[in-house]
């Protein structure tokens, strides 16, 4: 059984037992998480597709880690104009372990 879930502006194809890294969600390590923006669920034979979401489907899991990603450097330069800018960014993310996928 797998599901397609939308969170943080991105879509993820997940199954029971998967560990996924998503945009930061509120909560502490070990807290339960419910993802209710389920777009599609399939269990091999049957497939349920939302328009745009399945209102009765829920994916439950727990928070495994709250961390920051690798640093991304943003460098801007205009030649011969003495213009240089260097900025860094580290994105916050949450690692989730999927425990269950339920359909209404």
N, C-alpha and C positions, 0 to 999 in steps of 0.2 A: 504494500500500500504506500502511495506517495501523494504529496499535496504540493500545490504551488501557492506560496504565501507572499503577500506584499507587506514590507515593513521598511521604513526609512527611505521610501521612494524607489526601492529596488524589489525585484521579485526573486524568490529562491525556491528551487525544487528540493523538497526535503522528504525524508522517510523517518520512520520510528528508529531512534537510536543515533541519528545523525548529530554531529556537532557543527554548528554554523556560526559564522562571525557576521554580525549585523551592526548597523548604526546604533549608537548608544541608546539604551533603554534604562529607565529609572529602576533601581533596586539594588540589593546587596547580593553577594555570592550565596547561593543556596535558595534564594527566593523563587517562588513559582512565577511563571510567565504564561499568559494566554495571548496567542496571536489569533485575532478574529477576522482579519482581512484575508480570508481564504478564497482564492480565485478558482481553484480546481482541485478535485480529489479523485483518485483512481485506485481501485483495489484489484486490478488485473482484469476482471470481467466487466464491472460496472464503472462508469465514469460520470461524475457530476461536474458540470461547468456552470459557474456563476455568471450573472448578468448585472453588474460586473462582479459581485461577490456572492458567495454562498452564505446565507444568513444563519443557517443552522450548524455549519461546520466550525470547529474550533481545534486549534493545535496547541497543546500544552507542553511545557518544558520547564527547565530550571536554569538559572544563571550560573555559569561555570566560572566566568572571569569578566572583570571590568578592566580595560586597559587602553593604552594609546598605541596607535600604529607607528610605523617608521616615519621619520621626518622626511617631508617633501620640501625641496628648495625651489623657490620662485625667484628667478634672476631676470631683471629687465636691464637693457642697455641700449643707448643710442650712440652710435659711433661718432666720434669727433665732437661731441656736445658735452662731454664730462658728466654724463647722466648714467648712473648705475644704482640699482636698487636690489637688495638681497633680502628676502623674507623667508621664513620657515613656517611650516604648518605640521601639526601632528593631530590626526583625527582620532577622536574617542570612539571606541567600539565595545560591544558586548558579545561574549561568546555564550551560546545557548546550546544545551543538550535537549533534543526533542524526545519527550517521553511518550506522547500519545497523539493520535489523529482521530477525531471523532466526527461523524456525520449524523446530525439530527437524530 
